[in-house]
Amino acid sequence: MEDVTREVYAQLLDEGTPFLVTDLATSELVKTSANAFLATKISFINAMAEVCEAAGADVSVLADAIGHDARIGRRFLNAGVGFGGGCLPKDIRAFMARAGELGADQALTFLREVDNINMRRRTRMVELVRDAIGGSLLGTRIAVLGAAFKPDSDDVRDSPALNIAGQIQLQGASVNVYDPRAIENSRKIFPTLEYATSVREACSGADAVLVLTEWDEFRNLHPSELDRVVRGRRMIDGRNCLSPVDWISAGWEYRGLGRPSFTPQRSSMGYGEGLASTTLRLGRR
């Protein structure tokens, strides 16, 4: 049987691709174990983002530092609004349920907190937007850049971006969403949101701009493209994928999850200097 399996897969795999033959019980655990590990790594750095916010530290710099450790690595250490999609959330919940059926539920209780941390990031993003606006979202206009749960996809299953947009709308804001590929799928799930056909259209008259999916189109966005269309120069980076220096030096207020808040008045000093300067901390909101 093993020889037949090798022969079948040899036609499908590229040369050099690892090929491992296991027993059935082990093979059934591989995918869920891998996804549970990745979900744990993402939630770990998001938990560190909560600590960084409390301490006034920068989670992106922290991730770079610990990512140099070969045992940890830098991949999947990007703090933000958390994971979504049809695999990680479903798999960690199903994995916990299956462990319970096997009588090993205590082994995976930590995944419950992994899930909780992930969902908490969405609520935290809404709080960050509300704080940036001045305490209330009622009557405001918010631009949301991104709807898919990840870039280069039209998949909106359990999308943090759409969940956040919906929460903001429920608090009285007008929300305009733009995504390069996921608009039609988004309409089916959240038909009450407004949808735009371009970044500029989504940001027209906005009191704050949110980047919630790290499409290259948004990563490469320059402040000058939006200066004349927004009502308020507030950039809230839910994926920590933008350069704070670029936006601050252009006169925008920049906020990121797990990063210090910087305003244009403080942009005369470098971002890196500001992290080490106690005088800049006096201006934090």
C-alpha positions as a Markdown table, in Angstrom:
| # | Residue | x | y | z |
|---|---|---|---|---|
| 1 | Met | 0.0 | 0.0 | 0.0 |
| 2 | Glu | 2.9 | 2.4 | 0.8 |
| 3 | Asp | 4.5 | 1.7 | -2.5 |
| 4 | Val | 1.2 | 2.6 | -4.3 |
| 5 | Thr | 0.8 | 5.8 | -2.3 |
| 6 | Arg | 4.4 | 6.9 | -3.2 |
| 7 | Glu | 3.8 | 6.1 | -6.8 |
| 8 | Val | 0.6 | 8.2 | -7.0 |
| 9 | Tyr | 2.0 | 11.2 | -5.2 |
| 10 | Ala | 5.3 | 11.1 | -7.0 |
| 11 | Gln | 3.4 | 12.3 | -10.1 |
| 12 | Leu | 1.9 | 15.3 | -8.2 |
| 13 | Leu | 4.8 | 16.6 | -6.2 |
| 14 | Asp | 7.7 | 18.7 | -7.3 |
| 15 | Glu | 11.2 | 17.2 | -7.0 |
| 16 | Gly | 12.6 | 17.8 | -3.5 |
| 17 | Thr | 9.1 | 18.1 | -1.9 |
| 18 | Pro | 9.2 | 16.2 | 1.4 |
| 19 | Phe | 7.1 | 13.1 | 1.4 |
| 20 | Leu | 6.2 | 11.4 | 4.7 |
| 21 | Val | 4.2 | 8.2 | 5.1 |
| 22 | Thr | 2.3 | 7.9 | 8.5 |
| 23 | Asp | -0.3 | 5.9 | 10.1 |
| 24 | Leu | -3.9 | 7.0 | 9.6 |
| 25 | Ala | -4.4 | 8.5 | 13.1 |
| 26 | Thr | -1.3 | 10.6 | 12.7 |
| 27 | Ser | -2.1 | 11.8 | 9.2 |
| 28 | Glu | -5.5 | 13.0 | 10.4 |
| 29 | Leu | -3.9 | 15.2 | 13.0 |
| 30 | Val | -1.2 | 16.8 | 10.8 |
| 31 | Lys | -3.3 | 19.6 | 9.2 |
| 32 | Thr | -5.2 | 20.6 | 12.3 |
| 33 | Ser | -2.0 | 20.5 | 14.3 |
| 34 | Ala | -0.2 | 22.8 | 11.8 |
| 35 | Asn | -3.1 | 25.3 | 11.7 |
| 36 | Ala | -3.4 | 25.2 | 15.5 |
| 37 | Phe | 0.3 | 26.0 | 15.8 |
| 38 | Leu | 0.1 | 28.9 | 13.3 |
| 39 | Ala | -3.0 | 30.3 | 15.0 |
| 40 | Thr | -1.1 | 30.1 | 18.3 |
| 41 | Lys | 1.8 | 32.0 | 16.9 |
| 42 | Ile | -0.4 | 34.7 | 15.5 |
| 43 | Ser | -2.3 | 35.1 | 18.7 |
| 44 | Phe | 0.9 | 35.2 | 20.7 |
| 45 | Ile | 2.2 | 38.2 | 18.9 |
| 46 | Asn | -1.3 | 39.8 | 19.2 |
| 47 | Ala | -1.2 | 39.2 | 22.9 |
| 48 | Met | 2.2 | 40.9 | 23.0 |
| 49 | Ala | 0.6 | 43.8 | 21.1 |
| 50 | Glu | -1.8 | 44.2 | 24.1 |
| 51 | Val | 1.2 | 44.3 | 26.4 |
| 52 | Cys | 3.1 | 46.7 | 24.1 |
| 53 | Glu | 0.1 | 49.1 | 24.1 |
| 54 | Ala | 0.1 | 49.1 | 27.9 |
| 55 | Ala | 3.9 | 49.6 | 28.1 |
| 56 | Gly | 4.2 | 52.1 | 25.3 |
| 57 | Ala | 6.4 | 49.7 | 23.3 |
| 58 | Asp | 6.3 | 48.8 | 19.6 |
| 59 | Val | 5.2 | 45.3 | 18.8 |
| 60 | Ser | 6.6 | 45.4 | 15.2 |
| 61 | Val | 10.1 | 46.1 | 16.6 |
| 62 | Leu | 9.6 | 43.4 | 19.2 |
| 63 | Ala | 8.6 | 40.9 | 16.5 |
| 64 | Asp | 11.7 | 41.7 | 14.5 |
| 65 | Ala | 13.9 | 41.2 | 17.5 |
| 66 | Ile | 12.5 | 37.8 | 18.6 |
| 67 | Gly | 12.1 | 36.7 | 15.0 |
| 68 | His | 15.9 | 36.7 | 14.7 |
| 69 | Asp | 15.9 | 33.7 | 17.0 |
| 70 | Ala | 16.0 | 30.7 | 14.6 |
| 71 | Arg | 13.9 | 28.7 | 17.0 |
| 72 | Ile | 11.1 | 31.3 | 16.6 |
| 73 | Gly | 11.4 | 32.8 | 13.1 |
| 74 | Arg | 9.8 | 36.0 | 11.8 |
| 75 | Arg | 7.0 | 34.5 | 9.7 |
| 76 | Phe | 3.4 | 34.7 | 11.1 |
| 77 | Leu | 4.6 | 37.2 | 13.7 |
| 78 | Asn | 2.7 | 40.2 | 12.3 |
| 79 | Ala | 0.4 | 41.7 | 14.9 |
| 80 | Gly | -2.9 | 43.2 | 13.8 |
| 81 | Val | -6.6 | 42.5 | 13.7 |
| 82 | Gly | -6.0 | 38.7 | 13.7 |
| 83 | Phe | -6.7 | 35.7 | 11.5 |
| 84 | Gly | -9.9 | 34.7 | 9.7 |
| 85 | Gly | -10.8 | 32.6 | 6.7 |
| 86 | Gly | -12.2 | 29.1 | 6.4 |
| 87 | Cys | -9.3 | 27.2 | 8.0 |
| 88 | Leu | -7.7 | 28.5 | 11.2 |
| 89 | Pro | -10.8 | 29.6 | 13.2 |
| 90 | Lys | -12.7 | 26.4 | 12.2 |
| 91 | Asp | -9.8 | 24.1 | 12.7 |
| 92 | Ile | -8.8 | 25.2 | 16.2 |
| 93 | Arg | -12.4 | 24.9 | 17.4 |
| 94 | Ala | -12.9 | 21.5 | 15.7 |
| 95 | Phe | -9.6 | 20.4 | 17.1 |
| 96 | Met | -10.7 | 21.3 | 20.7 |
| 97 | Ala | -14.0 | 19.4 | 20.1 |
| 98 | Arg | -12.2 | 16.3 | 18.8 |
| 99 | Ala | -9.8 | 16.3 | 21.7 |
| 100 | Gly | -12.8 | 16.3 | 24.0 |
| 101 | Glu | -14.2 | 13.3 | 22.2 |
| 102 | Leu | -10.9 | 11.5 | 22.7 |
| 103 | Gly | -10.8 | 12.4 | 26.4 |
| 104 | Ala | -7.8 | 14.7 | 25.9 |
| 105 | Asp | -9.6 | 18.0 | 26.2 |
| 106 | Gln | -7.2 | 19.3 | 28.8 |
| 107 | Ala | -4.4 | 19.1 | 26.3 |
| 108 | Leu | -5.9 | 21.8 | 24.1 |
| 109 | Thr | -7.5 | 24.2 | 26.5 |
| 110 | Phe | -4.9 | 26.8 | 25.6 |
| 111 | Leu | -6.5 | 27.0 | 22.1 |
| 112 | Arg | -9.6 | 28.6 | 23.7 |
| 113 | Glu | -7.4 | 31.5 | 24.8 |
| 114 | Val | -5.8 | 31.6 | 21.3 |
| 115 | Asp | -9.3 | 32.0 | 19.9 |
| 116 | Asn | -10.3 | 34.6 | 22.5 |
| 117 | Ile | -7.2 | 36.7 | 21.8 |
| 118 | Asn | -7.9 | 36.6 | 18.1 |
| 119 | Met | -11.5 | 37.8 | 18.5 |
| 120 | Arg | -10.4 | 40.5 | 21.0 |
| 121 | Arg | -8.3 | 42.2 | 18.3 |
| 122 | Arg | -11.4 | 43.0 | 16.4 |
| 123 | Thr | -12.9 | 44.7 | 19.4 |
| 124 | Arg | -9.7 | 46.5 | 20.1 |
| 125 | Met | -9.6 | 47.9 | 16.5 |
| 126 | Val | -13.1 | 49.4 | 17.0 |
| 127 | Glu | -12.0 | 50.9 | 20.3 |
| 128 | Leu | -8.9 | 52.4 | 18.6 |
| 129 | Val | -11.0 | 54.0 | 15.8 |
| 130 | Arg | -13.5 | 55.4 | 18.4 |
| 131 | Asp | -10.6 | 56.8 | 20.4 |
| 132 | Ala | -9.0 | 58.4 | 17.4 |
| 133 | Ile | -12.3 | 60.1 | 16.3 |
| 134 | Gly | -12.8 | 61.6 | 19.8 |
| 135 | Gly | -14.9 | 59.1 | 21.8 |
| 136 | Ser | -18.0 | 58.5 | 19.6 |
| 137 | Leu | -18.5 | 57.1 | 16.1 |
| 138 | Leu | -22.0 | 58.5 | 15.8 |
| 139 | Gly | -22.3 | 60.6 | 12.6 |
| 140 | Thr | -18.8 | 59.9 | 11.5 |
| 141 | Arg | -17.6 | 58.6 | 8.1 |
| 142 | Ile | -15.1 | 55.8 | 8.1 |
| 143 | Ala | -13.2 | 54.4 | 5.1 |
| 144 | Val | -12.3 | 50.7 | 5.3 |
| 145 | Leu | -9.6 | 49.5 | 3.0 |
| 146 | Gly | -9.8 | 45.7 | 2.7 |
| 147 | Ala | -12.6 | 43.2 | 3.0 |
| 148 | Ala | -11.0 | 39.8 | 2.3 |
| 149 | Phe | -9.5 | 38.0 | 5.2 |
| 150 | Lys | -6.1 | 38.0 | 3.4 |
| 151 | Pro | -4.6 | 39.7 | 0.4 |
| 152 | Asp | -4.7 | 38.2 | -3.1 |
| 153 | Ser | -8.1 | 36.5 | -2.4 |
| 154 | Asp | -11.8 | 37.2 | -2.6 |
| 155 | Asp | -12.5 | 35.0 | 0.4 |
| 156 | Val | -14.5 | 36.9 | 3.1 |
| 157 | Arg | -15.3 | 33.9 | 5.4 |
| 158 | Asp | -14.9 | 35.0 | 9.0 |
| 159 | Ser | -13.2 | 38.2 | 7.7 |
| 160 | Pro | -11.9 | 40.4 | 10.5 |
| 161 | Ala | -12.2 | 43.4 | 8.2 |
| 162 | Leu | -15.9 | 43.0 | 7.5 |
| 163 | Asn | -16.6 | 42.1 | 11.2 |
| 164 | Ile | -14.9 | 45.4 | 12.2 |
| 165 | Ala | -16.7 | 47.4 | 9.6 |
| 166 | Gly | -20.0 | 46.0 | 10.8 |
| 167 | Gln | -19.3 | 46.8 | 14.4 |
| 168 | Ile | -18.3 | 50.4 | 13.5 |
| 169 | Gln | -21.5 | 50.8 | 11.5 |
| 170 | Leu | -23.6 | 49.5 | 14.5 |
| 171 | Gln | -22.1 | 52.3 | 16.6 |
| 172 | Gly | -23.5 | 54.9 | 14.2 |
| 173 | Ala | -20.8 | 55.5 | 11.6 |
| 174 | Ser | -21.2 | 55.5 | 7.9 |
| 175 | Val | -18.8 | 52.9 | 6.6 |
| 176 | Asn | -17.4 | 52.8 | 3.0 |
| 177 | Val | -15.5 | 49.6 | 2.1 |
| 178 | Tyr | -13.1 | 49.1 | -0.8 |
| 179 | Asp | -11.4 | 45.8 | -1.7 |
| 180 | Pro | -9.7 | 45.0 | -5.1 |
| 181 | Arg | -11.4 | 41.6 | -5.4 |
| 182 | Ala | -13.8 | 40.8 | -2.6 |
| 183 | Ile | -16.6 | 43.4 | -3.0 |
| 184 | Glu | -19.2 | 41.1 | -4.5 |
| 185 | Asn | -18.7 | 38.5 | -1.8 |
| 186 | Ser | -18.8 | 41.2 | 0.8 |
| 187 | Arg | -22.2 | 42.5 | -0.4 |
| 188 | Lys | -23.7 | 39.1 | 0.1 |
| 189 | Ile | -22.7 | 39.0 | 3.8 |
| 190 | Phe | -23.0 | 42.8 | 4.7 |
| 191 | Pro | -25.4 | 44.4 | 2.3 |
| 192 | Thr | -26.0 | 47.4 | 4.5 |
| 193 | Leu | -22.4 | 48.6 | 4.2 |
| 194 | Glu | -21.4 | 51.1 | 1.5 |
| 195 | Tyr | -19.0 | 49.8 | -1.2 |
| 196 | Ala | -16.6 | 51.8 | -3.3 |
| 197 | Thr | -14.8 | 51.1 | -6.6 |
| 198 | Ser | -11.5 | 52.7 | -5.7 |
| 199 | Val | -9.5 | 53.9 | -2.7 |
| 200 | Arg | -10.2 | 57.5 | -3.4 |
| 201 | Glu | -13.9 | 56.9 | -3.5 |
| 202 | Ala | -13.9 | 55.0 | -0.3 |
| 203 | Cys | -11.9 | 57.7 | 1.4 |
| 204 | Ser | -14.0 | 60.6 | 0.2 |
| 205 | Gly | -15.1 | 62.7 | 3.2 |
| 206 | Ala | -13.7 | 60.1 | 5.6 |
| 207 | Asp | -12.9 | 61.1 | 9.2 |
| 208 | Ala | -10.5 | 58.1 | 9.5 |
| 209 | Val | -9.0 | 55.6 | 7.1 |
| 210 | Leu | -8.6 | 52.0 | 8.2 |
| 211 | Val | -6.3 | 49.5 | 6.5 |
| 212 | Leu | -7.6 | 46.0 | 7.4 |
| 213 | Thr | -6.3 | 43.8 | 4.6 |
| 214 | Glu | -2.6 | 44.2 | 3.5 |
| 215 | Trp | -3.1 | 44.4 | -0.2 |
| 216 | Asp | 0.0 | 45.8 | -2.0 |
| 217 | Glu | -2.3 | 48.6 | -3.4 |
| 218 | Phe | -2.7 | 49.8 | 0.2 |
| 219 | Arg | 0.8 | 49.1 | 1.3 |
| 220 | Asn | 2.0 | 51.4 | -1.5 |
| 221 | Leu | -0.5 | 54.1 | -0.8 |
| 222 | His | 1.0 | 57.6 | -0.4 |
| 223 | Pro | -0.6 | 60.2 | 1.8 |
| 224 | Ser | -0.7 | 62.8 | -1.0 |
| 225 | Glu | -3.2 | 60.6 | -2.8 |
| 226 | Leu | -5.7 | 61.1 | 0.0 |
| 227 | Asp | -4.9 | 64.5 | 1.4 |
| 228 | Arg | -7.5 | 66.3 | -0.6 |
| 229 | Val | -10.3 | 63.7 | -0.4 |
| 230 | Val | -10.5 | 62.9 | 3.3 |
| 231 | Arg | -12.1 | 65.1 | 6.0 |
| 232 | Gly | -9.8 | 64.0 | 8.8 |
| 233 | Arg | -6.2 | 62.9 | 8.4 |
| 234 | Arg | -6.3 | 59.9 | 10.6 |
| 235 | Met | -4.7 | 56.6 | 9.4 |
| 236 | Ile | -5.4 | 53.5 | 11.5 |
| 237 | Asp | -3.2 | 50.6 | 10.4 |
| 238 | Gly | -4.9 | 47.4 | 11.4 |
| 239 | Arg | -2.2 | 45.3 | 9.8 |
| 240 | Asn | 0.9 | 47.3 | 10.8 |
| 241 | Cys | 1.8 | 47.2 | 7.1 |
| 242 | Leu | 2.4 | 51.0 | 6.5 |
| 243 | Ser | 5.4 | 53.2 | 7.3 |
| 244 | Pro | 4.4 | 55.4 | 10.3 |
| 245 | Val | 7.2 | 57.9 | 9.2 |
| 246 | Asp | 5.6 | 58.4 | 5.8 |
| 247 | Trp | 2.2 | 59.2 | 7.1 |
| 248 | Ile | 3.3 | 61.3 | 10.1 |
| 249 | Ser | 5.7 | 63.4 | 8.1 |
| 250 | Ala | 2.8 | 64.1 | 5.7 |
| 251 | Gly | 0.7 | 65.6 | 8.5 |
| 252 | Trp | -1.4 | 62.6 | 9.3 |
| 253 | Glu | -2.1 | 61.0 | 12.7 |
| 254 | Tyr | -1.0 | 57.4 | 12.6 |
| 255 | Arg | -2.2 | 54.6 | 14.9 |
| 256 | Gly | -1.3 | 50.9 | 14.7 |
| 257 | Leu | -2.2 | 48.0 | 16.9 |
| 258 | Gly | 0.5 | 47.4 | 19.5 |
| 259 | Arg | 2.4 | 50.5 | 18.5 |
| 260 | Pro | 2.8 | 54.0 | 20.0 |
| 261 | Ser | 0.4 | 56.6 | 18.7 |
| 262 | Phe | 2.2 | 59.4 | 16.9 |
| 263 | Thr | 0.8 | 62.7 | 15.8 |
| 264 | Pro | 2.2 | 65.2 | 13.2 |
| 265 | Gln | 3.4 | 67.6 | 16.0 |
| 266 | Arg | 5.8 | 64.9 | 17.0 |
| 267 | Ser | 7.1 | 64.0 | 13.6 |
| 268 | Ser | 10.2 | 66.3 | 13.8 |
| 269 | Met | 11.9 | 63.5 | 15.5 |
| 270 | Gly | 12.4 | 60.1 | 13.9 |
| 271 | Tyr | 10.0 | 57.3 | 14.6 |
| 272 | Gly | 12.8 | 55.2 | 16.0 |
| 273 | Glu | 14.0 | 58.0 | 18.2 |
| 274 | Gly | 10.5 | 58.5 | 19.5 |
| 275 | Leu | 10.4 | 55.0 | 20.7 |
| 276 | Ala | 13.4 | 55.6 | 22.9 |
| 277 | Ser | 12.4 | 59.1 | 24.0 |
| 278 | Thr | 10.5 | 59.8 | 27.2 |
| 279 | Thr | 9.8 | 63.3 | 26.0 |
| 280 | Leu | 7.8 | 62.0 | 23.1 |
| 281 | Arg | 5.8 | 59.8 | 25.4 |
| 282 | Leu | 4.3 | 63.0 | 26.9 |
| 283 | Gly | 2.4 | 63.5 | 23.7 |
| 284 | Arg | 0.8 | 60.0 | 23.5 |
| 285 | Arg | -2.9 | 59.8 | 23.6 |
